[in-house]
Amino acid sequence: MAKENKHPLSIPESADNAEESIKCPYCGTMFGIGYSNDDVVACPVCDENILTEEAETIYSSNEGF
């Protein structure tokens, strides 16, 4: 059960510098989509077109830790 003003473990808070990234379903590469509002993006590795609405999305730090 979540405490007041706290997120449950299944929905952790994002880092201040989190950016939206998606996973390519063809080659598995994770890449940031930045501020793009496009419905389709091209994977920078395999060059396949990916529907952003259907892709796995993760918000992760843009720092290279």
Buried (B, 14 or more C-beta within 10 A) or exposed (E): EEEEEEEEEEEEEBEEEEBBBBBBEEEEBEBEBEEEEEEEBEBEEEEEEBEBEEBEEEEBEEEEE
